[in-house]
Amino acid sequence: MKKIFTIFCVMMVLTACGVTSSKEIKSDSKNEHDYQFTGESKHWEAVYSYNGSEIGGEKDKQKTYSSKDNYVLSLEYKGSLKELSSMKDIEYTYETATESGSKKEKYTEPPNDKKFTISGGSENGALVGAGEVIKVNVKWDGKEESFELHNKDK
């Protein structure tokens, strides 16, 4: 019984130390990340749409890695557009574990829409994870609300 166990252990070690074929090393891999984070406060609801990709491969016998992502944060006022008619400015921010952003808008006339967006993207940066919690803060006409967005598929 000891011999069988010893042979089994040696086979496991040798299998784990196997050589990767050149076909496996040269083949590129690509992982896509498409998430939609949602949340709301008393006056606002938001959707953070995220798309990221990771590409792995090999160049000159060295492993390579690159990433690319883009996002759109859409805010919508829950009340009527008429309620925003006195609004002179708005500032909204978001924060993930790896990035943050903000946007300020000033109005000399009442806004003609109750939807507000900020978008962007990056290359070779850290990607947003599926389980992240995104923090949103909205300031408008002396009022302020903060809330969290969660992945709707988690």
MDTraj code that builds the backbone (N, CA, C; nanometers):
import mdtraj as md
import numpy as np

residues = "MET LYS LYS ILE PHE THR ILE PHE CYS VAL MET MET VAL LEU THR ALA CYS GLY VAL THR SER SER LYS GLU ILE LYS SER ASP SER LYS ASN GLU HIS ASP TYR GLN PHE THR GLY GLU SER LYS HIS TRP GLU ALA VAL TYR SER TYR ASN GLY SER GLU ILE GLY GLY GLU LYS ASP LYS GLN LYS THR TYR SER SER LYS ASP ASN TYR VAL LEU SER LEU GLU TYR LYS GLY SER LEU LYS GLU LEU SER SER MET LYS ASP ILE GLU TYR THR TYR GLU THR ALA THR GLU SER GLY SER LYS LYS GLU LYS TYR THR GLU PRO PRO ASN ASP LYS LYS PHE THR ILE SER GLY GLY SER GLU ASN GLY ALA LEU VAL GLY ALA GLY GLU VAL ILE LYS VAL ASN VAL LYS TRP ASP GLY LYS GLU GLU SER PHE GLU LEU HIS ASN LYS ASP LYS".split()
xyz = np.array([
    [0.0822, -0.1184, 0.0000],
    [0.0000, 0.0000, 0.0000],
    [0.0876, 0.1260, 0.0000],
    [0.2005, 0.1237, 0.0756],
    [0.2905, 0.2376, 0.0804],
    [0.3510, 0.2647, -0.0564],
    [0.3830, 0.1559, -0.1319],
    [0.4421, 0.1728, -0.2648],
    [0.3435, 0.2398, -0.3597],
    [0.2180, 0.1997, -0.3544],
    [0.1152, 0.2594, -0.4414],
    [0.0994, 0.4077, -0.4079],
    [0.0947, 0.4382, -0.2798],
    [0.0805, 0.5766, -0.2370],
    [0.2006, 0.6598, -0.2819],
    [0.3218, 0.6054, -0.2683],
    [0.4440, 0.6753, -0.3087],
    [0.4444, 0.6994, -0.4588],
    [0.4082, 0.5964, -0.5366],
    [0.4022, 0.6102, -0.6824],
    [0.2983, 0.7154, -0.7206],
    [0.1849, 0.7146, -0.6536],
    [0.0789, 0.8118, -0.6808],
    [0.1290, 0.9544, -0.6537],
    [0.1994, 0.9740, -0.5423],
    [0.2519, 1.1064, -0.5074],
    [0.3555, 1.1529, -0.6092],
    [0.4449, 1.0633, -0.6500],
    [0.5464, 1.0981, -0.7494],
    [0.4800, 1.1367, -0.8813],
    [0.3763, 1.0645, -0.9221],
    [0.3052, 1.0964, -1.0469],
    [0.2387, 1.2339, -1.0382],
    [0.1839, 1.2662, -0.9224],
    [0.1197, 1.3967, -0.9043],
    [0.2225, 1.5090, -0.9171],
    [0.3385, 1.4909, -0.8556],
    [0.4430, 1.5923, -0.8615],
    [0.4918, 1.6087, -1.0048],
    [0.5165, 1.4989, -1.0741],
    [0.5643, 1.5062, -1.2119],
    [0.4598, 1.5687, -1.3038],
    [0.3345, 1.5389, -1.2812],
    [0.2273, 1.5977, -1.3623],
    [0.2222, 1.7485, -1.3408],
    [0.2376, 1.7932, -1.2174],
    [0.2337, 1.9363, -1.1861],
    [0.3532, 2.0095, -1.2455],
    [0.4626, 1.9413, -1.2686],
    [0.5827, 2.0045, -1.3227],
    [0.5900, 1.9906, -1.4741],
    [0.4839, 1.9543, -1.5369],
    [0.4838, 1.9335, -1.6811],
    [0.5179, 2.0600, -1.7574],
    [0.5689, 2.0456, -1.8776],
    [0.6067, 2.1579, -1.9622],
    [0.4852, 2.2024, -2.0414],
    [0.4674, 2.3327, -2.0458],
    [0.3578, 2.3887, -2.1241],
    [0.3988, 2.3897, -2.2706],
    [0.3090, 2.3498, -2.3559],
    [0.3419, 2.3460, -2.4978],
    [0.3512, 2.4869, -2.5534],
    [0.4280, 2.5052, -2.6598],
    [0.4442, 2.6373, -2.7195],
    [0.3109, 2.6885, -2.7749],
    [0.2238, 2.5974, -2.8122],
    [0.0925, 2.6385, -2.8624],
    [0.0141, 2.7095, -2.7519],
    [0.0200, 2.6599, -2.6284],
    [-0.0507, 2.7225, -2.5174],
    [0.0074, 2.8592, -2.4846],
    [0.1370, 2.8745, -2.4907],
    [0.2017, 3.0011, -2.4565],
    [0.1700, 3.1081, -2.5597],
    [0.1714, 3.0737, -2.6859],
    [0.1516, 3.1729, -2.7918],
    [0.0065, 3.2138, -2.8099],
    [-0.0855, 3.1311, -2.7664],
    [-0.2260, 3.1666, -2.7879],
    [-0.2651, 3.2806, -2.6951],
    [-0.3294, 3.3812, -2.7502],
    [-0.3727, 3.4962, -2.6718],
    [-0.5001, 3.4616, -2.5959],
    [-0.5148, 3.5223, -2.4800],
    [-0.6376, 3.5063, -2.4032],
    [-0.6993, 3.6426, -2.3817],
    [-0.8307, 3.6462, -2.3791],
    [-0.9016, 3.7722, -2.3610],
    [-1.0174, 3.7483, -2.2656],
    [-1.0233, 3.8280, -2.1599],
    [-1.1328, 3.8204, -2.0636],
    [-1.2136, 3.9490, -2.0709],
    [-1.3420, 3.9348, -2.0877],
    [-1.4321, 4.0500, -2.0948],
    [-1.5042, 4.0679, -1.9614],
    [-1.5258, 4.1923, -1.9240],
    [-1.5966, 4.2264, -1.8008],
    [-1.7049, 4.3281, -1.8351],
    [-1.8290, 4.2862, -1.8341],
    [-1.9418, 4.3751, -1.8599],
    [-2.0313, 4.3757, -1.7373],
    [-2.0384, 4.4908, -1.6697],
    [-2.1161, 4.5010, -1.5473],
    [-2.2074, 4.6218, -1.5531],
    [-2.3144, 4.6130, -1.4779],
    [-2.4033, 4.7268, -1.4620],
    [-2.4347, 4.7418, -1.3132],
    [-2.3905, 4.8531, -1.2570],
    [-2.4110, 4.8828, -1.1161],
    [-2.5276, 4.9814, -1.1048],
    [-2.6187, 4.9569, -1.0128],
    [-2.7353, 5.0441, -0.9981],
    [-2.7560, 5.0807, -0.8517],
    [-2.8226, 5.1939, -0.8300],
    [-2.8558, 5.2371, -0.6951],
    [-2.9357, 5.3650, -0.7004],
    [-2.9858, 5.4066, -0.5830],
    [-3.0653, 5.5282, -0.5794],
    [-3.0652, 5.5903, -0.4402],
    [-3.1038, 5.7165, -0.4384],
    [-3.1228, 5.7907, -0.3148],
    [-3.2651, 5.8475, -0.3188],
    [-3.2943, 5.9391, -0.2310],
    [-3.4293, 5.9967, -0.2268],
    [-3.4645, 6.0674, -0.3572],
    [-3.3699, 6.1444, -0.4138],
    [-3.3979, 6.2245, -0.5332],
    [-3.3316, 6.1757, -0.6622],
    [-3.2389, 6.0816, -0.6520],
    [-3.1590, 6.0420, -0.7682],
    [-3.1536, 5.8905, -0.7831],
    [-3.1431, 5.8462, -0.9078],
    [-3.1110, 5.7069, -0.9366],
    [-2.9972, 5.7077, -1.0376],
    [-2.9139, 5.6043, -1.0311],
    [-2.7956, 5.6021, -1.1159],
    [-2.7667, 5.4623, -1.1674],
    [-2.7030, 5.4596, -1.2845],
    [-2.6546, 5.3365, -1.3460],
    [-2.5114, 5.3623, -1.3912],
    [-2.4215, 5.2741, -1.3493],
    [-2.2813, 5.2803, -1.3911],
    [-2.2597, 5.1592, -1.4810],
    [-2.2510, 5.1831, -1.6113],
    [-2.2295, 5.0760, -1.7092],
    [-2.0797, 5.0648, -1.7357],
    [-2.0267, 4.9444, -1.7189],
    [-1.8828, 4.9235, -1.7268],
    [-1.8494, 4.8115, -1.8238],
    [-1.7477, 4.8355, -1.9060],
    [-1.6965, 4.7331, -1.9971],
    [-1.5449, 4.7362, -1.9895],
    [-1.4852, 4.6225, -1.9555],
    [-1.3403, 4.6128, -1.9491],
    [-1.2926, 4.4851, -2.0149],
    [-1.1698, 4.4865, -2.0624],
    [-1.1129, 4.3644, -2.1206],
    [-0.9665, 4.3533, -2.0804],
    [-0.9245, 4.2289, -2.0626],
    [-0.7862, 4.1954, -2.0315],
    [-0.7353, 4.1069, -2.1446],
    [-0.6172, 4.1366, -2.1937],
    [-0.5602, 4.0576, -2.3028],
    [-0.4227, 4.0093, -2.2590],
    [-0.4038, 3.8787, -2.2604],
    [-0.2758, 3.8194, -2.2238],
    [-0.2148, 3.7499, -2.3434],
    [-0.0862, 3.7417, -2.3487],
    [-0.0190, 3.6745, -2.4593],
    [0.1287, 3.6605, -2.4316],
    [0.2065, 3.6526, -2.5402],
    [0.3507, 3.6392, -2.5275],
    [0.4171, 3.7127, -2.6413],
    [0.5261, 3.7801, -2.6087],
    [0.6068, 3.8488, -2.7092],
    [0.7523, 3.8285, -2.6710],
    [0.8317, 3.7784, -2.7632],
    [0.9738, 3.7512, -2.7376],
    [0.9932, 3.6649, -2.6127],
    [0.9118, 3.5628, -2.6010],
    [0.9151, 3.4660, -2.4907],
    [0.8874, 3.5298, -2.3538],
    [0.8279, 3.6469, -2.3547],
    [0.7871, 3.7135, -2.2317],
    [0.6342, 3.7238, -2.2314],
    [0.5750, 3.6954, -2.1176],
    [0.4304, 3.7076, -2.1060],
    [0.3924, 3.8550, -2.1115],
    [0.2839, 3.8842, -2.1807],
    [0.2362, 4.0217, -2.1924],
    [0.0960, 4.0325, -2.1356],
    [0.0598, 4.1526, -2.0953],
    [-0.0728, 4.1785, -2.0405],
    [-0.1106, 4.3218, -2.0742],
    [-0.2336, 4.3396, -2.1159],
    [-0.2856, 4.4742, -2.1357],
    [-0.4325, 4.4752, -2.0963],
    [-0.4813, 4.5924, -2.0670],
    [-0.6219, 4.6058, -2.0307],
    [-0.6764, 4.7344, -2.0914],
    [-0.8062, 4.7368, -2.1039],
    [-0.8752, 4.8520, -2.1606],
    [-1.0135, 4.8541, -2.0980],
    [-1.0632, 4.9730, -2.0645],
    [-1.1986, 4.9805, -2.0120],
    [-1.2653, 5.1119, -2.0479],
    [-1.3975, 5.1128, -2.0352],
    [-1.4752, 5.2353, -2.0509],
    [-1.5995, 5.2250, -1.9649],
    [-1.6547, 5.3395, -1.9304],
    [-1.7706, 5.3431, -1.8424],
    [-1.8599, 5.4616, -1.8782],
    [-1.9849, 5.4530, -1.8351],
    [-2.0790, 5.5638, -1.8418],
    [-2.1564, 5.5640, -1.7108],
    [-2.1533, 5.6762, -1.6413],
    [-2.2355, 5.6952, -1.5223],
    [-2.3516, 5.7832, -1.5629],
    [-2.4733, 5.7296, -1.5513],
    [-2.5948, 5.8037, -1.5862],
    [-2.6741, 5.8310, -1.4591],
    [-2.6981, 5.9577, -1.4325],
    [-2.7798, 6.0005, -1.3186],
    [-2.9123, 6.0519, -1.3711],
    [-3.0181, 6.0234, -1.2976],
    [-3.1478, 6.0789, -1.3364],
    [-3.2201, 6.1275, -1.2120],
    [-3.2708, 6.2518, -1.2214],
    [-3.3489, 6.3085, -1.1129],
    [-3.4839, 6.2390, -1.1113],
    [-3.5297, 6.1973, -0.9931],
    [-3.6545, 6.1214, -0.9828],
    [-3.7792, 6.2091, -0.9927],
    [-3.7660, 6.3357, -0.9569],
    [-3.8805, 6.4259, -0.9616],
    [-3.9031, 6.4800, -1.1017],
    [-3.9866, 6.5809, -1.1096],
    [-4.0179, 6.6408, -1.2400],
    [-3.9091, 6.7391, -1.2815],
    [-3.9014, 6.7650, -1.4085],
    [-3.8062, 6.8618, -1.4621],
    [-3.8356, 7.0004, -1.4050],
    [-3.9615, 7.0273, -1.3799],
    [-4.0014, 7.1574, -1.3234],
    [-3.9357, 7.1800, -1.1866],
    [-3.9164, 7.0739, -1.1091],
    [-3.8513, 7.0855, -0.9787],
    [-3.7061, 7.1316, -0.9903],
    [-3.6448, 7.1097, -1.1058],
    [-3.5066, 7.1513, -1.1286],
    [-3.4975, 7.2900, -1.1927],
    [-3.6093, 7.3571, -1.2140],
    [-3.6100, 7.4843, -1.2871],
    [-3.5294, 7.5940, -1.2178],
    [-3.5134, 7.5865, -1.0861],
    [-3.4346, 7.6884, -1.0154],
    [-3.2882, 7.6472, -0.9984],
    [-3.2502, 7.5300, -1.0462],
    [-3.1143, 7.4798, -1.0273],
    [-3.0136, 7.5669, -1.1027],
    [-2.9109, 7.6105, -1.0284],
    [-2.8051, 7.6938, -1.0876],
    [-2.6783, 7.6137, -1.1148],
    [-2.6574, 7.5069, -1.0369],
    [-2.5396, 7.4237, -1.0591],
    [-2.5625, 7.2838, -1.0029],
    [-2.4823, 7.1921, -1.0538],
    [-2.4843, 7.0530, -1.0074],
    [-2.3414, 7.0003, -1.0132],
    [-2.3068, 6.9218, -0.9156],
    [-2.1777, 6.8531, -0.9139],
    [-2.2027, 6.7093, -0.8729],
    [-2.1535, 6.6160, -0.9512],
    [-2.1689, 6.4753, -0.9160],
    [-2.0362, 6.4045, -0.9312],
    [-2.0130, 6.3137, -0.8363],
    [-1.8867, 6.2407, -0.8317],
    [-1.9150, 6.0918, -0.8156],
    [-1.8179, 6.0120, -0.8558],
    [-1.8244, 5.8675, -0.8323],
    [-1.6869, 5.8225, -0.7859],
    [-1.6857, 5.7095, -0.7158],
    [-1.5591, 5.6544, -0.6690],
    [-1.5674, 5.5023, -0.6677],
    [-1.4740, 5.4381, -0.7384],
    [-1.4580, 5.2932, -0.7328],
    [-1.3314, 5.2653, -0.6525],
    [-1.2951, 5.1398, -0.6400],
    [-1.1718, 5.1053, -0.5684],
    [-1.0477, 5.1513, -0.6446],
    [-1.0597, 5.1705, -0.7757],
    [-0.9423, 5.2012, -0.8568],
    [-0.9446, 5.3373, -0.9237],
    [-1.0590, 5.4045, -0.9266],
    [-1.0657, 5.5337, -0.9946],
    [-1.1795, 5.6178, -0.9389],
    [-1.1783, 5.7437, -0.9762],
    [-1.2870, 5.8329, -0.9373],
    [-1.3014, 5.9394, -1.0453],
    [-1.4127, 6.0077, -1.0421],
    [-1.4358, 6.1132, -1.1393],
    [-1.5427, 6.2075, -1.0893],
    [-1.5469, 6.3251, -1.1496],
    [-1.6483, 6.4226, -1.1114],
    [-1.6812, 6.5117, -1.2299],
    [-1.7953, 6.5760, -1.2183],
    [-1.8379, 6.6686, -1.3224],
    [-1.9180, 6.7800, -1.2565],
    [-1.8929, 6.9037, -1.3002],
    [-1.9660, 7.0203, -1.2527],
    [-2.0333, 7.0864, -1.3721],
    [-2.1567, 7.1264, -1.3514],
    [-2.2290, 7.1985, -1.4561],
    [-2.2958, 7.3199, -1.3929],
    [-2.2927, 7.4327, -1.4642],
    [-2.3580, 7.5548, -1.4189],
    [-2.4661, 7.5911, -1.5203],
    [-2.5744, 7.6493, -1.4683],
    [-2.6877, 7.6838, -1.5537],
    [-2.7253, 7.8305, -1.5363],
    [-2.7365, 7.9009, -1.6479],
    [-2.7896, 8.0370, -1.6451],
    [-2.9389, 8.0345, -1.6754],
    [-2.9812, 7.9250, -1.7374],
    [-3.1232, 7.9000, -1.7647],
    [-3.1555, 7.7619, -1.7095],
    [-3.2823, 7.7326, -1.6834],
    [-3.3180, 7.6004, -1.6291],
    [-3.2706, 7.4871, -1.7215],
    [-3.2261, 7.3754, -1.6629],
    [-3.1848, 7.2621, -1.7473],
    [-3.3036, 7.2106, -1.8278],
    [-3.2756, 7.1551, -1.9444],
    [-3.3832, 7.1024, -2.0293],
    [-3.3917, 6.9501, -2.0231],
    [-3.3186, 6.8904, -1.9304],
    [-3.3226, 6.7450, -1.9136],
    [-3.2926, 6.7131, -1.7675],
    [-3.3485, 6.6052, -1.7175],
    [-3.3208, 6.5646, -1.5801],
    [-3.2239, 6.4468, -1.5744],
    [-3.1553, 6.4211, -1.6870],
    [-3.0538, 6.3170, -1.6950],
    [-2.9161, 6.3820, -1.7100],
    [-2.8177, 6.3266, -1.6395],
    [-2.6821, 6.3793, -1.6397],
    [-2.5861, 6.2619, -1.6541],
    [-2.4798, 6.2792, -1.7331],
    [-2.3867, 6.1676, -1.7548],
    [-2.2419, 6.2134, -1.7465],
    [-2.1585, 6.1183, -1.7118],
    [-2.0136, 6.1337, -1.7160],
    [-1.9601, 6.0014, -1.7709],
    [-1.8609, 6.0097, -1.8587],
    [-1.8080, 5.8867, -1.9175],
    [-1.6575, 5.8993, -1.9352],
    [-1.5945, 5.7865, -1.9569],
    [-1.4504, 5.7858, -1.9776],
    [-1.3989, 5.6451, -1.9973],
    [-1.2686, 5.6339, -1.9969],
    [-1.2050, 5.5036, -2.0147],
    [-1.0554, 5.5156, -1.9959],
    [-0.9891, 5.4014, -1.9967],
    [-0.8443, 5.4009, -1.9801],
    [-0.7842, 5.2772, -2.0448],
    [-0.6536, 5.2806, -2.0596],
    [-0.5794, 5.1651, -2.1098],
    [-0.4711, 5.1288, -2.0086],
    [-0.4552, 4.9994, -1.9886],
    [-0.3520, 4.9431, -1.9013],
    [-0.3611, 4.9893, -1.7563],
    [-0.4812, 5.0154, -1.7118],
    [-0.5039, 5.0491, -1.5720],
    [-0.5722, 4.9328, -1.5022],
    [-0.6003, 4.9520, -1.3751],
    [-0.6723, 4.8500, -1.2989],
    [-0.8189, 4.8474, -1.3425],
    [-0.8770, 4.7286, -1.3404],
    [-1.0155, 4.7121, -1.3828],
    [-1.1096, 4.7107, -1.2628],
    [-1.2327, 4.7515, -1.2864],
    [-1.3363, 4.7483, -1.1834],
    [-1.3816, 4.6040, -1.1658],
    [-1.3919, 4.5590, -1.0426],
    [-1.4336, 4.4225, -1.0136],
    [-1.5843, 4.4092, -1.0053],
    [-1.6341, 4.2904, -1.0307],
    [-1.7783, 4.2638, -1.0306],
    [-1.8426, 4.2901, -0.8952],
    [-1.7691, 4.2700, -0.7882],
    [-1.8255, 4.2841, -0.6548],
    [-1.8039, 4.4203, -0.5905],
    [-1.7520, 4.5140, -0.6653],
    [-1.7241, 4.6455, -0.6071],
    [-1.8522, 4.7207, -0.5718],
    [-1.8374, 4.8124, -0.4800],
    [-1.9437, 4.9059, -0.4443],
    [-1.8969, 5.0429, -0.4910],
    [-1.9769, 5.1069, -0.5733],
    [-1.9410, 5.2374, -0.6281],
    [-2.0144, 5.3450, -0.5493],
    [-1.9400, 5.4421, -0.5013],
    [-1.9978, 5.5507, -0.4224],
    [-2.0276, 5.6689, -0.5128],
    [-2.1475, 5.7240, -0.4978],
    [-2.1913, 5.8382, -0.5778],
    [-2.2324, 5.9499, -0.4831],
    [-2.1974, 6.0728, -0.5196],
    [-2.2368, 6.1897, -0.4425],
    [-2.2899, 6.2939, -0.5394],
    [-2.4045, 6.3540, -0.5070],
    [-2.4649, 6.4560, -0.5921],
    [-2.4921, 6.5799, -0.5072],
    [-2.4456, 6.6957, -0.5559],
    [-2.4717, 6.8246, -0.4908],
    [-2.5437, 6.9131, -0.5920],
    [-2.6540, 6.9701, -0.5502],
    [-2.7270, 7.0612, -0.6378],
    [-2.8030, 7.1619, -0.5519],
    [-2.7909, 7.2875, -0.5859],
    [-2.8620, 7.3969, -0.5189],
    [-2.8657, 7.3856, -0.3671],
    [-2.7506, 7.3641, -0.3056],
    [-2.7429, 7.3582, -0.1603],
    [-2.7872, 7.2268, -0.0990],
    [-2.8240, 7.1302, -0.1802],
    [-2.8638, 6.9984, -0.1313],
    [-2.7534, 6.8995, -0.1659],
    [-2.7512, 6.7888, -0.0910],
    [-2.6495, 6.6864, -0.1174],
    [-2.7026, 6.5497, -0.0788],
    [-2.6772, 6.4510, -0.1640],
    [-2.7127, 6.3119, -0.1347],
    [-2.5993, 6.2212, -0.1787],
    [-2.5741, 6.1195, -0.0964],
    [-2.4740, 6.0179, -0.1282],
    [-2.5416, 5.8821, -0.1248],
    [-2.4993, 5.7937, -0.2137],
    [-2.5547, 5.6586, -0.2168],
    [-2.4579, 5.5657, -0.2857],
    [-2.4893, 5.4372, -0.2798],
    [-2.4013, 5.3345, -0.3361],
    [-2.4676, 5.2646, -0.4525],
    [-2.3820, 5.2201, -0.5456],
    [-2.4264, 5.1398, -0.6585],
    [-2.3706, 4.9995, -0.6424],
    [-2.4526, 4.9009, -0.6705],
    [-2.4132, 4.7611, -0.6597],
    [-2.4391, 4.6907, -0.7929],
    [-2.3575, 4.5915, -0.8216],
    [-2.3726, 4.5138, -0.9447],
    [-2.5070, 4.4437, -0.9401],
    [-2.5901, 4.4688, -1.0389],
    [-2.7256, 4.4111, -1.0360],
    [-2.7253, 4.2596, -1.0577],
    [-2.6139, 4.2045, -1.1073],
    [-2.6054, 4.0599, -1.1278],
    [-2.5421, 3.9873, -1.0105],
    [-2.5042, 4.0578, -0.9068],
    [-2.4383, 3.9947, -0.7909],
    [-2.5376, 3.9775, -0.6796],
])
top = md.Topology()
chain = top.add_chain()
for i, resn in enumerate(residues, 1):
    res = top.add_residue(resn, chain, resSeq=i)
    for name in ("N", "CA", "C"):
        top.add_atom(name, md.element.get_by_symbol(name[0]), res)
traj = md.Trajectory(xyz[None], top)
